[in-house]
Amino acid sequence: MTDLKQLRRSLAVLGGIGVVAVVVAGCASSSGGGSSKSNSKGPLVIGASVSLTGDFSDSGKAVKRGYDLWASTVNANGGVLGRKVQMKIVDDASSTTQVVTNYQNLINKDHVNLTFGPFSTLLTIPASRVAKRYGYAFLAPAGGGPDVFKQNLDNFFFVQPAPTTQSGNVFANWILSLPAADQPKTAAYAELDDPFSAPIAESLRAKFEAAGIRTVYKQVYPAETQDLSPVMAALVAKKPDMIIGGTQSNDAYAQVKSLVQLKYSPKFMYQSNGANDPLNYPDKVGAKNTEGIMSAADWFPGSTAVGSAAFTAAYIKAYGGTAQQVDDSSAEAYSVGQLIEAVAKKTGKIDNATIIKSLHSGTWQTLLGSLSWSANGSPSGEFNLVQWQKSALVPVFPTTIAKATPQHPKPNWGG
């Protein structure tokens, strides 16, 4: 297991990473802007650092499946501008230092033509800086926390409908659309100290407090916390109507397990990440304990977005399971590839400068719907609210995409 204390220390010195990248950039040749590489008829080599081990590995493996599936699909159709795609994916072990080393090596040693992003804001921040120094476009299927966009990098594109801090907006909109008698009166917030998770929970807290929903408990816990029982016991003591979990994966599982042990089931429960993983979540918390829990997602089985039906069929053929078990992290990663295809088709070129310039204009169709970005790579759409109902994760709000009516209050555990 990755030492998360090291991750926190590494994040604190991210500013130094940018300096290191500048020094290395001055000593090494850049293949990102090289026209000879980008215009060759050889394989299109795409490098990506993905968390295959460590604390982000569940989601990291889903990202890898999406990248690999896109590559095999596009190659079956002749490649990109006649060039076969080769994905070179390396493990960053969920480490901020390793992710920097990986992208430095992919660019300077492996001379990849393009780079795709890792999982999590924690890793995307330093990785995107490396890509920027070498003139590479950086399309990331995850990692849309506020600090990513504060960098104002013109080569960065977050391939989701909206910044992650806005992913909880759809939950707030649904809660506040309920009749006043049905809305929660009190709320508790348990937040991972992470640049993705905590900002989502804090954004929700601000909205709910402004609407008169009283905060009875708030706790930000360190990333290295192994036992969440004390946090959740203190939370339960306040008997909140609603629990907001600013979570990644492992802590999302731990929150639910603690609540089950404490025999406390809130009327409403939302988790920023973990609960939107249809493959791992039921196994980690118990299939009967998922019922009624909510999260945000940008893709869902049955979506009518461009290529969704073909993606779903190809995913099941390649990895097995059912449509309900397809993680939206895989759809996000696949959408990164869709964008590369779209730029190539529109421009007849597939170099980094062309990708950056092209994606900064117009709207682009993907599995996630229509995407467009501001100058700093921030997308301008919105997420969907999903809920566990009868052992399936289904979209329930807004009504334009809902496949089921939102269930409330949340059923008791195991029911």
N, C-alpha and C positions, 0 to 999 in steps of 0.2 A: 504494500500500500504506500502510495506517495506520501512523503512527509509534508502535510499541508502548512505546517509552520514555515517551512522553507518557501512555499508558494507565497505566503503573505509577505515574507521578507523580500522576495524577488519582486513582488508588485510594488513595494515601496521604493525600489531603485530602478523602476522602469525608465525614469528620465536618463539614467546612465546608459541604458541600452541604446537609446537613440544616438548618444555620442559614440559608442563603440561602432555602431552601424556606419556612421559617417567616416570614421577612420578606415574601416575595412573597405568601404566603397571607394576610397581614394587609392587603395592599393590593389584592387582587383578589377578586372574588366567586367563590364556589364553586358549580360546576354539578353536583358529584358528589352532594350531598345534596338538591338542589332537586327537590321533588315535581312541579312544573309540567313540567319537562323529562322526568322519568322516567315520568310517567303520560300523556304526550301520545300521540296516535295517529299522529304523524309517524314518519319513519324512525328506527330504533334505530341511532345512529351510535356505532361502537366504534373507538377509537383505539389504535394500537400502534406502537411504535418497534422496527424490526427491522434487523438487520445485513445489508444488501443489498450492501455493499461492505466492504472491510477484511478482517481476519484471521478473522472469524467468519462470513463471507458464505456459505460452503457450507451450514452449518447454518441460518443466517438465512433463506436462500432456501427451505429446506425448511419452516421455520416459517411463512413467508408462504404457501406452497402449502397448508398445513393450514388456516390461518385463512380463506383465500379459498375453499377447497373447502367448509368448513363453512357459510360465508355463502351460497354459491350453492345448497347443498343445502337449508338451512333456508328460504331464500326461495322455492325451488321448491315447498315445502310450506306456503306461506302466511306465512312469517316467524315472529317471536316475539311471541305474543299479538296477532297480526294486523299487526305492524309489520315492514316490510322492513328487513333488516340492511344497513347501509352500513359497510364496513371502510375506515377511513382509516389507511393504513400508510405510515410515513415511514422513511427510511433514517438510521440513527445512525452509519454508517461504522465500527462496532465501537469507538466512542469513548465513554468515560464522561462527558465533558462534553457531547457532542452528545445523548446519550440524555436527560439532564436537560432540556436546552433543548427537545427534542422533546415530552416529556410536559408541560412547562409550557405550550407552545403548544397542544397538543391539548386541554388542559383550559381554559385561559384565553382562547385566541383562537378555537379551533374549537368549543369547548363540547360536546365529545363526551359521550355519555351514560355510556359505560363505557370502561374501559381494560383491554387485555390486555398481558401482559408481553413483554419482549425475549428474546434468546438470551444465555446465559452469566451466571454468578454476578457477574462483573465489572460487568455493566451492570444486572443486576436489583437489586443493593443500592441504588444511588442512585435508580433508577427507582421502586422500591417506597416509598421515603421521600417522593418527590414525591406519589405517589398517596395515601399516608396523610395528608399535610397537607391535602389537599382532600377527604377523606372518600370516596375511591373504593375499591371492591373491586379487588384486584390479583391476578388469576389468571395464573400464569406457567408456561409449558410447559417452561422450562429455567431454570437458575440456582438450584440447590438446595445450594450449598456451605454449610459451617457458619456463615459470617459472616452469611448471610441470616437464618437462624433466631435468631441472637444478638440481632437487632434487636427481637424480640418484638412484631412488628406483627400486630395482630388482623385487618387487612384483607388480609393476604397468604396465598395458597394455592399451594403448589407442586404442579403437576399432573403428578406422576409417582408411582410406587408408594412410594418411600422417599426420604429425603435422599440426595444423591449420594455422600456419604462411605460409605454402605452399599451402593452399587451393586456394589462389588467383593466383597462378602461371599459372593455366590453362587459366584464363582470360587474363593475360599478354601475354601468348604464342599466343592466338588467335589474340589479338590486333596487335601484332608485326608481325603476319603472313599476315596481310592485305597489299595490295599495298600502297606504301608510300602516295599516294594522298588521300587514304581513311582513313588513320590513324589520330587520334586526334592530334592537335598541342598543346593544352593546357589542363591542368587538375586541378581539385580542390578536396581537401580531407577534409571531415568532419568526425571526429573520436571520438568515445566514449572512455573515459578514463577507459579502461577495459583490463585485461591481455589477453583476446582473441581478441578483436576487433581492437584495435589500432595497434598491431604488424602486422596484415594482411594488413591494409592500408599502413603502413610504408614500408612493404616489396614491395608492388606494386609501391609505390612512388619511391623507389630506382631503381627499374627496368625501370620504365618509364622515369625517369630523365636521366638514363644512355643511354636510346635510343633517347634522344633529345626531349621528350615531356615535355614542360615547366610547372612547377607548378606555378599557379597564385594565389592560396589560400590554406591555411591549417589551420585548427582549431581543437584542441582537447578540447572537452567539458566535464565537470564533470558529473559523473554518476547521480547526483541528479538534473541535469538540467530538468526543467519541460517544458520550452518553447524554442524550437529550432528556432523560427522565426528569431531572430536577427542573429544567425549563418548562416542560409540559405539565408537571405537577403544580408549579406555581401558576401557570396559565389556567389550569382547570379549577383551581381554588377560587378564581374570579367568576366562574360560571358564565362565560360569554355566549351570547347568541350566535356569534359568527367568529370563525377562526381564519385568519389570513396567514398562510405560510409563504414567506419569501424564501423559496427553496431551490436547490439544484436536484440531485437525484437521491443520494444516500440519506441526506437529512430529511427528505420528503418521506422516505420509507420509515425512518425512525420516528418522525412525528406521529404518523398513523399508528405504528406499533405501540407507542407510549399511550396514546389516547385509548386504544383498545384495552390495554392493561388497566388503565385508570377507570375504564367503564364510563367514559364521558363522550357523548356524541353531540356535537353542536347542531344547531338548526341549519347552518350554512358553513361550508368549508371550501376554501379556494387555495390551491398551491400553484406557485408560478412555474415550476418545472417538476418533473418526476411523475405527477399525476397525468400528464399528457403523453406518457409513454405506454402505448397499448401492449407492448410485448413484455416488458419487465415489471411494470407496476403491479399487476394482479399477483404475480409470483412472489414479489417481495413483501407485499402487505397482506396477502390472502385475498383470493378472488371475491369472497363474500364481504370483505371490508372496503371495497371500492365504491359501493353503491352511493350515489348522490354527490360524490366529491367532484369539484369543478376545476377547470384549468382553461388556458387559452391555447388555441391552435390555429394554424394557417392553412392546413390541408386536412381532408377527411375522406374516408371511403365514400364513393358515390359523388364526389365533386365533379362538376361539369367543366372545370378549368381545362385549358388547352393541354392535351396529352395525358390527362389524368387516367382515363380508362386503360390506355395502352401501358402506362406506367404501372398501374396496379396489377395487370395481368402479367407483365414482365417480372415484377417483383416476386409474385407468388411462384412463378415458374422457376426463378433463380434461387429463392430462399425458402420456399415452402410456406406453410401457414395459411392464413386467411387475410382478406382485405382488412378486417378489423385489427389485425396485428401489425399493420404497416405503420412504422413510426414516422411522424411528420418530419423528424430530422433527416430521414432518408429522402423525403420529398423535397426538402429545402436544398439538400446537396445535389439532387438530380436537377433542380431548377437552375443551379449555377451553370451546369453543363448546357441546359437549354438556352441560356443567354449567350453563351459562346457560339453555339450553332446559329442563333438568330443574327448576331453581329456578322458572322462570316457570310451568311446568306445575303444580308443586306448590302454589305460593302465589298464582298469578294476578297477580303483580306482578314488575317487573323493574328496581327501583331498587337503588342500591348498598347501602343499609342492609339491605334484605331479602336480598340476595345474601350479605353477610357473616354475618348472623345464621343464615341457612339452612344454609350450608356448614359451620358450626361444630357442626352436630348431624346425626346419622345417617350413613348410608353411601350413596354415590352411584355409579351404574354408568356406566362409560365404556369406550372402546376399550381402555383400560389395565387394565381390571378394576374391582374395587370400591375406591373411594377414600374415605378419611376423614382428618381432620386434627386435630392438637393445637392448642392455643391460639395457637402462634406460626406456624402454617401448615405444620408438618412432617407429612408423610404417614406412614402406619403399615404399609405393605405391604412387598413385596420384589421384586427384579428377577429376570430370567431370564438364564442364561448362553447366549450365542450363539457359534457358531464358523463359520468359513469352511470349507465342504466342497464340493468339486466346483463351485467358482465361485458358490456360493450361501451366504447367511448364514442358518443354521438354529439353532433352539433345541435345546440338548442337555442342559440341566440346569436345574431338578430333573426327575426322571423323570416327574412328573405332566404336564409340558408338552412334554417332549422329542419332537422329530420325527426325531432321529437319535442314534446312540451317540457320545459324545465321542471324538474321535480323538487319540491320543497314542502315541508322541511326535510333535511337529509334523514334517511332511515337510520335506525340504530345499527351498530356494528354487527356484522354477521347476519343481518336481516336483509 
